């Protein structure tokens, strides 16, 4: 394994893209984020031989079970093949790595409406904390019951009410 170019064939990469899309389907999301996700996974596999073997063996096994390449398998069949392998190291690796790299892609952020991290901008409190138009407005109801006054807490034992 000398370079990333020789680790996976074009067919392997196409199959991994099909698996990534089957695991995390987003209607309307172009192929570019999935291609970048697979490139990141392949790059990681180039320095982690155990990951390369897991992915390579998983692809071989999946192709045998499907009697076809995952890239040429319909979505419903591909999802069933993945469901059948949920407990395997291959499935766990591809699911975890795809989620990690796909949802760290800025094009995906824009697609799903995530504005990105807010720490460097002072947080979300004063810049769009409640700007998710797809969420329903929360139902806020005031209770008619009186709330008990608990008073100051004993500093030595904060669970016990201080004597008045």
C-alpha positions as CSV (number, residue, x, y, z in Angstrom):
1,X,0.0,0.0,0.0
2,X,2.2,2.8,-1.2
3,X,-0.4,5.4,-2.3
4,X,-4.0,6.2,-2.1
5,X,-4.3,5.8,-5.9
6,X,-3.6,2.0,-5.7
7,X,-5.7,1.2,-2.6
8,X,-9.1,1.2,-4.1
9,X,-10.1,0.8,-7.7
10,X,-12.6,3.1,-9.4
11,X,-15.2,0.4,-9.0
12,X,-14.4,0.2,-5.3
13,X,-14.8,4.0,-4.9
14,X,-18.1,3.9,-6.9
15,X,-19.4,1.2,-4.6
16,X,-18.4,3.1,-1.5
17,X,-20.2,6.2,-2.8
18,X,-23.3,4.1,-3.3
19,X,-23.0,2.7,0.2
20,X,-22.5,6.2,1.6
21,X,-25.7,7.5,-0.2
22,X,-27.6,4.4,0.9
23,X,-26.6,4.9,4.6
24,X,-27.3,8.7,4.6
25,X,-29.7,9.5,1.7
26,X,-30.5,13.2,1.1
27,X,-32.7,13.8,-1.9
28,X,-31.2,16.6,-3.9
29,X,-27.8,16.5,-2.4
30,X,-25.3,16.3,-5.2
31,X,-22.6,13.6,-5.5
32,X,-19.7,15.9,-4.6
33,X,-20.1,15.6,-0.8
34,X,-20.4,11.8,-1.1
35,X,-17.3,11.7,-3.4
36,X,-15.3,13.8,-0.9
37,X,-16.5,11.6,2.0
38,X,-15.3,8.5,0.2
39,X,-12.0,10.2,-0.7
40,X,-11.5,11.0,3.0
41,X,-12.3,7.4,4.0
42,X,-9.9,6.0,1.4
43,X,-7.2,8.4,2.5
44,X,-7.6,7.2,6.1
45,X,-7.5,3.6,4.9
46,X,-4.2,4.4,3.2
47,X,-2.6,4.9,6.6
48,X,-4.6,2.3,8.6
49,X,-4.1,-1.2,7.1
50,X,-6.8,-2.7,9.4
51,X,-9.4,-0.3,8.0
52,X,-8.3,-1.0,4.4
53,X,-8.7,-4.8,5.0
54,X,-12.1,-4.2,6.7
55,X,-13.4,-2.2,3.8
56,X,-11.9,-4.4,1.1
57,X,-13.2,-7.6,2.7
58,X,-16.6,-6.0,3.3
59,X,-16.9,-4.9,-0.4
60,X,-15.9,-8.4,-1.6
61,X,-18.5,-10.0,0.7
62,X,-21.2,-7.5,-0.2
63,X,-20.6,-8.0,-3.9
64,X,-20.9,-11.7,-3.5
65,X,-24.1,-11.4,-1.6
66,X,-25.6,-9.1,-4.1
67,X,-24.3,-10.9,-7.2
68,X,-23.6,-7.3,-8.4
69,X,-21.6,-4.2,-7.5
70,X,-23.3,-2.0,-4.9
71,X,-23.1,0.9,-7.3
72,X,-25.4,-1.0,-9.8
73,X,-27.8,-2.3,-7.1
74,X,-31.1,-0.6,-6.5
75,X,-31.5,1.4,-3.3
76,X,-34.0,-0.9,-1.6
77,X,-31.8,-4.0,-2.2
78,X,-28.7,-2.1,-1.1
79,X,-30.4,-1.0,2.1
80,X,-31.5,-4.5,2.9
81,X,-28.0,-5.8,2.3
82,X,-26.7,-3.2,4.7
83,X,-29.3,-4.1,7.3
84,X,-28.3,-7.7,7.1
85,X,-24.7,-6.7,8.0
86,X,-25.4,-4.2,10.8
87,X,-23.4,-6.2,13.3
88,X,-20.3,-6.5,11.1
89,X,-17.0,-4.6,11.5
90,X,-17.5,-3.5,7.9
91,X,-20.9,-1.9,8.5
92,X,-19.8,-0.2,11.7
93,X,-16.7,1.2,10.0
94,X,-18.5,2.5,6.9
95,X,-21.4,3.9,8.9
96,X,-19.3,5.7,11.4
97,X,-16.8,7.1,8.9
98,X,-19.4,8.2,6.4
99,X,-21.3,10.0,9.2
100,X,-18.1,11.7,10.4
101,X,-16.9,12.9,7.0
102,X,-20.2,13.6,5.3
103,X,-21.6,15.8,8.1
104,X,-18.4,17.7,8.4
105,X,-18.7,18.8,4.8
106,X,-19.6,22.5,4.4
107,X,-21.8,21.8,1.3
108,X,-23.8,19.4,3.4
109,X,-24.1,22.0,6.1
110,X,-25.5,24.5,3.6
111,X,-27.9,21.8,2.2
112,X,-29.4,20.9,5.7
113,X,-29.4,24.5,6.9
114,X,-26.7,24.3,9.5
115,X,-24.9,27.6,9.8
116,X,-21.7,26.1,11.2
117,X,-20.0,26.4,14.6
118,X,-20.9,29.5,16.5
119,X,-18.2,29.7,19.1
120,X,-16.0,32.1,17.2
121,X,-19.0,34.3,16.6
122,X,-20.1,34.5,20.2
123,X,-22.5,31.6,20.3
124,X,-26.1,31.3,19.1
125,X,-27.8,33.2,21.8
126,X,-27.9,36.5,19.9
127,X,-27.4,35.2,16.4
128,X,-30.1,32.8,15.2
129,X,-30.6,30.6,18.2
130,X,-34.3,30.2,17.2
131,X,-34.0,30.4,13.4
132,X,-34.9,26.8,12.6
133,X,-38.0,27.4,10.5
134,X,-38.7,23.7,10.2
135,X,-39.2,23.2,13.9
136,X,-42.7,23.9,15.3
137,X,-43.0,26.7,17.8
138,X,-42.8,25.3,21.3
139,X,-45.9,25.1,23.4
140,X,-45.3,27.1,26.5
141,X,-47.9,26.9,29.3
142,X,-47.7,28.5,32.7
143,X,-48.7,26.3,35.6
144,X,-51.4,27.6,37.8
145,X,-49.8,26.0,40.8
146,X,-47.8,27.9,43.4
147,X,-44.1,26.9,43.3
148,X,-42.7,26.1,46.8
149,X,-39.9,28.4,48.0
150,X,-36.9,26.4,49.0
151,X,-34.7,29.1,50.3
152,X,-30.9,29.1,50.5
153,X,-29.0,25.9,50.5
154,X,-26.6,24.8,53.3
155,X,-23.1,25.1,51.8
156,X,-21.9,22.1,53.7
157,X,-24.7,19.9,52.4
158,X,-26.4,21.4,49.3
159,X,-29.2,18.9,49.3
160,X,-30.4,19.9,52.7
161,X,-32.4,23.1,53.2
162,X,-30.7,25.6,55.5
163,X,-32.4,26.2,58.8
164,X,-34.3,29.5,58.9
